[in-house]
Amino acid sequence: MTTKKIKRIPYGVADFKRMRRDNSYYVDKTNFIPLLEASPYYIIFIRPRRFGKTLWLSVLQYYYDVGEKDNFEELFGGTYIGEHPTEERNSYLVLMFNFAMVNPDMRCVHESFEANTDTIIRNFLERYSQFFDEREQRAILAFPKAEDKLREIFSRAADKDLKVYLLIDEYDNFANTILTTAGEQAYRDLTHGAGFFRYFFNLIKGATSGRTAGLSRLFITGVSPITMDDVTSGFNIGRNISLDSQFNELLGFREDQVREMLEYYHEAGTLTLDVDECMEVMKAWYDNYRFSKQAGTHVFNSDMVLYFIEHAVSEQSLPDRLIDQNVRTDYGKLRHLVTVDQRLNGNFSQLKQIMETGQVMNDVVLGFPLERLLDRENFISLLFYLGLLCFDGASRGVPILRIPNLTIKTLMYGYLREGYRDVDVFRIDVWELSRLVGDMAYAGEWRDFFDFLAAEVEKQTSVRDYLGGEKVIQGFLMAYLNVTNFFLTWSEHEMGGGFADLYLEPFLARYPDMRFGYLIELKYIPRGEFSQAKMEKKIAEAQDKLEQYAGDERIQGTFQDVALKKLVLVYSGWEMVYREELT
C-alpha cells in the first residue's frame, strides 16, 4: 500500500508544467479559458503585483501550444478544462514575452530589448521547426532587427495558415522603472513618437489585420494602464477586460478555496495551527479585493496566501512578518506621484485624505496618458490598479473605493511617512517609535509614545501646516502607530452603537503574550477657539464615549485576559494639550 504524497506549496512558482509535475497544490482557474475564447481575440488584463499573472500566462501557454498536445492529460488531468476541453486546445504556435527580463537602464534598454526578443524568436523557431524549415529559419534570423524578424514570422505564419498566440507578461515593467528612475522625458522618448517600444506595439497591431496578419490571439498583462495608453493611443489594439465582472476571480483565491487549502494541509498533518484562526488572520490581512463594481465576490491575494501557508506549515506558527516582502509595492514607483521638486503635490493630499476617511468615491477609468496622471480620477484609478483600493459598493451611482485589508493599510501608512520624510517635512526615529509602541503593547506605557511624537512636531515646525482638523490628526497618529504590527489599528471602528476614533486591537494571534489594548477618543479644538472650559467639555464628552464603546460585546470578549486602556487625547491645532487615561 502506497501513501499518497502530500502536495507541495507552490509559493514563488509561476511555471504551470513544473507545478503539475512536482505535485504542487493548484487552485484551478482553467474554467476561465472558455470565457476568454468567447471574448475578443486581443485581450488586455491589468492586475496588481503578485496576483498570479505569470502563472496564468503559463497555463495559457501549455494549453494552447501545439507542441504540448501529447502532455495534455498529464498537465490538465483533473482540472475543469481537462474535463471540458475546447476545440482550440493545442492548436497554436505560442510566442511568449516577459518584459521584466529587459534591462531598464536607459543606456542599454534598447539593446537589451533587442537581445531578449531575439532569444525568444530563436527559441520559437527551434520549438516549431516542423513548421519552419532550415532555409526559412535562416531567412528570418538574417534580419538585423527583432521587429523585422517578428514581422517575417507573422507573415510566414499567415501564408502557411498557422495560428500564433502572443502572450506578453509585465508589459509595463521596464517602462515604469524608466519613468521612476530616469524621469518623464526618458519615458516619453520610449513610448511616444519614434520610440522603439511604441513601434513594437504598432507592429503587433499591424499583425492582427490584413493579408499578412499572422497573429490570431493576444493576451497582455501588467499592473498599470498608463504605458498601454501611451504606446497604443488608447487601448486600440485590444479589449481591456480588467473591470469585467466575469473575470473578477480570474486571479486570486476565493475564501472557500483558501479554507480548502488550509484544511488539506491540516488533514494531512503538516499544519497544526487552527484553521479558523488562520482564516481570521488571512481575511484581515489578505482579503477583500474586488476588481469589478458588479462583482458579488471578493478574492484573496494569492501570493500572500501561499506565503502564509508555506510559513505556517514549515514553522508551525504565524509568519513574523505578515506582509511578504515581495508584495510590498516599491515606494519608488509612487514617489514620483506624490512629490514634485521636493514638494508634496495634490496626489499626496489625495492619498492622505483617503487614509483619513478610509474610502473615496470615484469612477475607475480604463486608461489615461502620463500627462493626465495628476487628474484626480486618474490618480485614484492608478491606486485601484496597484491594488491599494478596491470596489466596495456605490453611492448615488458613484463607486465607493476602499482600502481592502490591513496589508494595504500598513503599506499606505508607510507611503505617508515616506512622503513627509522625502520632502523633509517630518523626519522621525522610526526605531525609537517602534520601541515605544512595543512599550504600549507589553507594559501599558502609552504616554511616552504620544509625548515623543508631540515633541517632534514641536521641533519640526514645517509639519504643522499639514495638521489641522480632527480627522487629519487622527490620520497622522495612525500613520505612526502603524510602524509595527503589535496592534490591529482601526479608525472610526463601529462598536457600542457608535464609532470609536482609534481602536488598537491587540494582535493576539501573532503576539499571544501581549498585555494591553487601547480605545482612544480624540477631540480637537481650533487654535483660535481654545479655552479651558471648552477643553473640559470635550474631555467629558470623550469619557462618556469611551464608556459606551467599552461596553461593546466584542470588546468584552477580547479583553478577558488583556487589559483595555481608555485614553482621552485633546489637540488644539497641531498641539497636544491634554492626554489622560480613563480609569
VENGINOR-V107881 format. One record per residue. RES is the residue in three letters. SS is DSSP state (alpha for helix, beta for strand, coil for the rest). Layout:
# VENGINOR-V107881
((RES SS) (RES SS))
This chain:
# VENGINOR-V107881
((MET coil) (THR coil) (THR coil) (LYS coil) (LYS coil) (ILE coil) (LYS coil) (ARG beta) (ILE coil) (PRO coil) (TYR coil) (GLY coil) (VAL coil) (ALA coil) (ASP coil) (PHE alpha) (LYS alpha) (ARG alpha) (MET alpha) (ARG alpha) (ARG alpha) (ASP coil) (ASN coil) (SER beta) (TYR coil) (TYR coil) (VAL coil) (ASP coil) (LYS coil) (THR coil) (ASN coil) (PHE alpha) (ILE alpha) (PRO alpha) (LEU alpha) (LEU alpha) (GLU alpha) (ALA coil) (SER coil) (PRO coil) (TYR coil) (TYR beta) (ILE beta) (ILE beta) (PHE beta) (ILE beta) (ARG coil) (PRO coil) (ARG coil) (ARG coil) (PHE coil) (GLY coil) (LYS alpha) (THR alpha) (LEU alpha) (TRP alpha) (LEU alpha) (SER alpha) (VAL alpha) (LEU alpha) (GLN alpha) (TYR alpha) (TYR alpha) (TYR alpha) (ASP beta) (VAL alpha) (GLY alpha) (GLU alpha) (LYS alpha) (ASP alpha) (ASN alpha) (PHE alpha) (GLU alpha) (GLU alpha) (LEU alpha) (PHE alpha) (GLY coil) (GLY coil) (THR coil) (TYR alpha) (ILE alpha) (GLY alpha) (GLU alpha) (HIS coil) (PRO coil) (THR coil) (GLU coil) (GLU coil) (ARG coil) (ASN coil) (SER coil) (TYR beta) (LEU beta) (VAL beta) (LEU beta) (MET beta) (PHE beta) (ASN beta) (PHE alpha) (ALA alpha) (MET alpha) (VAL coil) (ASN coil) (PRO coil) (ASP coil) (MET coil) (ARG coil) (CYS coil) (VAL alpha) (HIS alpha) (GLU alpha) (SER alpha) (PHE alpha) (GLU alpha) (ALA alpha) (ASN alpha) (THR alpha) (ASP alpha) (THR alpha) (ILE alpha) (ILE alpha) (ARG alpha) (ASN alpha) (PHE alpha) (LEU alpha) (GLU alpha) (ARG alpha) (TYR coil) (SER coil) (GLN coil) (PHE coil) (PHE coil) (ASP coil) (GLU alpha) (ARG alpha) (GLU alpha) (GLN alpha) (ARG alpha) (ALA alpha) (ILE alpha) (LEU alpha) (ALA coil) (PHE coil) (PRO coil) (LYS coil) (ALA alpha) (GLU alpha) (ASP alpha) (LYS alpha) (LEU alpha) (ARG alpha) (GLU alpha) (ILE alpha) (PHE alpha) (SER alpha) (ARG alpha) (ALA alpha) (ALA alpha) (ASP alpha) (LYS coil) (ASP coil) (LEU coil) (LYS coil) (VAL beta) (TYR beta) (LEU beta) (LEU beta) (ILE beta) (ASP beta) (GLU coil) (TYR coil) (ASP coil) (ASN alpha) (PHE alpha) (ALA alpha) (ASN alpha) (THR alpha) (ILE alpha) (LEU alpha) (THR alpha) (THR alpha) (ALA coil) (GLY coil) (GLU alpha) (GLN alpha) (ALA alpha) (TYR alpha) (ARG alpha) (ASP alpha) (LEU alpha) (THR alpha) (HIS coil) (GLY coil) (ALA coil) (GLY coil) (PHE alpha) (PHE alpha) (ARG alpha) (TYR alpha) (PHE alpha) (PHE alpha) (ASN alpha) (LEU alpha) (ILE alpha) (LYS alpha) (GLY alpha) (ALA coil) (THR coil) (SER coil) (GLY coil) (ARG coil) (THR coil) (ALA coil) (GLY coil) (LEU beta) (SER beta) (ARG beta) (LEU beta) (PHE beta) (ILE beta) (THR beta) (GLY beta) (VAL coil) (SER coil) (PRO coil) (ILE alpha) (THR alpha) (MET alpha) (ASP alpha) (ASP alpha) (VAL alpha) (THR alpha) (SER coil) (GLY coil) (PHE coil) (ASN coil) (ILE coil) (GLY coil) (ARG beta) (ASN beta) (ILE coil) (SER coil) (LEU coil) (ASP coil) (SER alpha) (GLN alpha) (PHE alpha) (ASN coil) (GLU coil) (LEU coil) (LEU coil) (GLY coil) (PHE beta) (ARG coil) (GLU alpha) (ASP alpha) (GLN alpha) (VAL alpha) (ARG alpha) (GLU alpha) (MET alpha) (LEU alpha) (GLU alpha) (TYR alpha) (TYR alpha) (HIS alpha) (GLU alpha) (ALA coil) (GLY coil) (THR coil) (LEU coil) (THR coil) (LEU coil) (ASP coil) (VAL alpha) (ASP alpha) (GLU alpha) (CYS alpha) (MET alpha) (GLU alpha) (VAL alpha) (MET alpha) (LYS alpha) (ALA alpha) (TRP alpha) (TYR alpha) (ASP coil) (ASN coil) (TYR beta) (ARG coil) (PHE coil) (SER coil) (LYS coil) (GLN coil) (ALA coil) (GLY coil) (THR coil) (HIS coil) (VAL beta) (PHE beta) (ASN coil) (SER alpha) (ASP alpha) (MET alpha) (VAL alpha) (LEU alpha) (TYR alpha) (PHE alpha) (ILE alpha) (GLU alpha) (HIS alpha) (ALA alpha) (VAL alpha) (SER alpha) (GLU alpha) (GLN coil) (SER coil) (LEU coil) (PRO coil) (ASP coil) (ARG coil) (LEU coil) (ILE coil) (ASP coil) (GLN coil) (ASN coil) (VAL coil) (ARG coil) (THR coil) (ASP coil) (TYR coil) (GLY alpha) (LYS alpha) (LEU alpha) (ARG alpha) (HIS alpha) (LEU alpha) (VAL alpha) (THR beta) (VAL beta) (ASP coil) (GLN coil) (ARG beta) (LEU beta) (ASN coil) (GLY alpha) (ASN alpha) (PHE alpha) (SER alpha) (GLN alpha) (LEU alpha) (LYS alpha) (GLN alpha) (ILE alpha) (MET alpha) (GLU alpha) (THR alpha) (GLY coil) (GLN beta) (VAL beta) (MET beta) (ASN coil) (ASP coil) (VAL coil) (VAL coil) (LEU coil) (GLY coil) (PHE coil) (PRO coil) (LEU alpha) (GLU alpha) (ARG alpha) (LEU coil) (LEU coil) (ASP coil) (ARG alpha) (GLU alpha) (ASN alpha) (PHE alpha) (ILE alpha) (SER alpha) (LEU alpha) (LEU alpha) (PHE alpha) (TYR alpha) (LEU coil) (GLY coil) (LEU coil) (LEU coil) (CYS beta) (PHE beta) (ASP beta) (GLY beta) (ALA beta) (SER beta) (ARG coil) (GLY coil) (VAL beta) (PRO beta) (ILE beta) (LEU beta) (ARG beta) (ILE coil) (PRO coil) (ASN coil) (LEU alpha) (THR alpha) (ILE alpha) (LYS alpha) (THR alpha) (LEU alpha) (MET alpha) (TYR alpha) (GLY alpha) (TYR alpha) (LEU alpha) (ARG alpha) (GLU alpha) (GLY alpha) (TYR alpha) (ARG alpha) (ASP alpha) (VAL coil) (ASP coil) (VAL coil) (PHE coil) (ARG coil) (ILE coil) (ASP coil) (VAL alpha) (TRP alpha) (GLU alpha) (LEU alpha) (SER alpha) (ARG alpha) (LEU alpha) (VAL alpha) (GLY alpha) (ASP alpha) (MET alpha) (ALA alpha) (TYR alpha) (ALA alpha) (GLY coil) (GLU coil) (TRP coil) (ARG alpha) (ASP alpha) (PHE alpha) (PHE alpha) (ASP alpha) (PHE alpha) (LEU alpha) (ALA alpha) (ALA alpha) (GLU alpha) (VAL alpha) (GLU alpha) (LYS alpha) (GLN coil) (THR alpha) (SER alpha) (VAL alpha) (ARG alpha) (ASP alpha) (TYR alpha) (LEU coil) (GLY coil) (GLY coil) (GLU alpha) (LYS alpha) (VAL alpha) (ILE alpha) (GLN alpha) (GLY alpha) (PHE alpha) (LEU alpha) (MET alpha) (ALA alpha) (TYR alpha) (LEU alpha) (ASN coil) (VAL coil) (THR coil) (ASN coil) (PHE coil) (PHE beta) (LEU beta) (THR beta) (TRP beta) (SER beta) (GLU beta) (HIS beta) (GLU beta) (MET beta) (GLY coil) (GLY coil) (GLY beta) (PHE beta) (ALA beta) (ASP beta) (LEU beta) (TYR beta) (LEU beta) (GLU beta) (PRO beta) (PHE coil) (LEU coil) (ALA coil) (ARG coil) (TYR coil) (PRO coil) (ASP coil) (MET coil) (ARG coil) (PHE beta) (GLY beta) (TYR beta) (LEU beta) (ILE beta) (GLU beta) (LEU beta) (LYS beta) (TYR beta) (ILE beta) (PRO coil) (ARG alpha) (GLY alpha) (GLU alpha) (PHE coil) (SER coil) (GLN alpha) (ALA alpha) (LYS alpha) (MET alpha) (GLU alpha) (LYS alpha) (LYS alpha) (ILE alpha) (ALA alpha) (GLU alpha) (ALA alpha) (GLN alpha) (ASP alpha) (LYS alpha) (LEU alpha) (GLU alpha) (GLN alpha) (TYR alpha) (ALA alpha) (GLY coil) (ASP coil) (GLU alpha) (ARG alpha) (ILE alpha) (GLN alpha) (GLY alpha) (THR alpha) (PHE coil) (GLN coil) (ASP coil) (VAL coil) (ALA beta) (LEU beta) (LYS beta) (LYS beta) (LEU beta) (VAL beta) (LEU beta) (VAL beta) (TYR beta) (SER beta) (GLY coil) (TRP coil) (GLU beta) (MET beta) (VAL beta) (TYR beta) (ARG beta) (GLU beta) (GLU beta) (LEU beta) (THR coil))
